Amino acid sequence: MLQLKPQDILKKAREEKRITQAEMADRIASRLSKGYSLRQYQRLEDGQFPKYKMDAILEVDQILGINLAAIIYDKNVHLDTESEYLKQRRIQKNTSQPYLVPLVPMKAIAGYVKSYDQIEFLDTLEKYSLPPGVSPIGAIWQYFEIAGDSMEPTFQSGDVVLASQVPFDDWMHIRNFYVYIILTEKDLWIKHVYAETREEWILISENETTYKPFVVKVADIRELWVMRRHIKKELKREKEFDIEKIRRQLKNQNK
């Protein structure tokens, strides 16, 4: 399997967040409280990472939610010059602590719509480990709690879905009628998606009698996540049992 270079991981993560190179330079400068030019940032995406100075890389990790510093400097920094950050990363690697993923609960959906690209907001969310068999490598993961009854009967209010983020370049290849989480500047929906055209998608609810399908413009979408796991809030008992009948059967078996 072809492994992405650090600069490719950086570019891909930035594009998924729909942040320009100039905006990245401005954000880094603001977090460092000192000048940081567009050209300095562009060098990072060209693969020109400073060998020992990693203050900007650490800020990039915070802004995009990635771990470039660990990838680059775990390999390139001599132990004598190793920072506290890297020491902590090494400690984490040697523990059995699971990889934790943020959960966007119903009560935080409005906040997520406003602050989806802010690491500070994501850090306020509770985090949970991935289910067995799900590898954290190669994807950005997130849990979303379902609100309302638009996806009943399959999805109940309070159920949770585990989703991986769909890179912007892959939006034209979405699978029709799959369940996606769609984020715009004003709303977050969990719906079946049908790509009517490259410019417009139809969003479909399972509760079709109450919630009619509607169209969303692809240009208005800020994030797209595809459902990977469905975690039910509670398991509904579908079959009713006649305990007296069961007792008679047991009694007959014992004769």
Sequence and secondary structure as in RCSB ss.txt:
>XXXX:A:sequence
MLQLKPQDILKKAREEKRITQAEMADRIASRLSKGYSLRQYQRLEDGQFPKYKMDAILEVDQILGINLAAIIYDK
NVHLDTESEYLKQRRIQKNTSQPYLVPLVPMKAIAGYVKSYDQIEFLDTLEKYSLPPGVSPIGAIWQYFEIAGDS
MEPTFQSGDVVLASQVPFDDWMHIRNFYVYIILTEKDLWIKHVYAETREEWILISENETTYKPFVVKVADIRELW
VMRRHIKKELKREKEFDIEKIRRQLKNQNK
>XXXX:A:secstr
     HHHHHHHHHHHTT  HHHHHHHHHHHHTS   HHHHHHHHTT   SS  HHHHHHHHHHT  HHHHHHHH
HS GGG  HHHHHHHHHHTS    EEEEE GGGHHHHHHHTT HHHHTTS EEE  TT   TTS EEEEE  SST
TTTTS TT EEEEEE  GGGGGG  TT EEEEEESS EEEEEEEESSSSEEEEE S TTTS  EEEEGGGEEEEE
EEEEEE SS    S   HHHHHHHHHHHT 
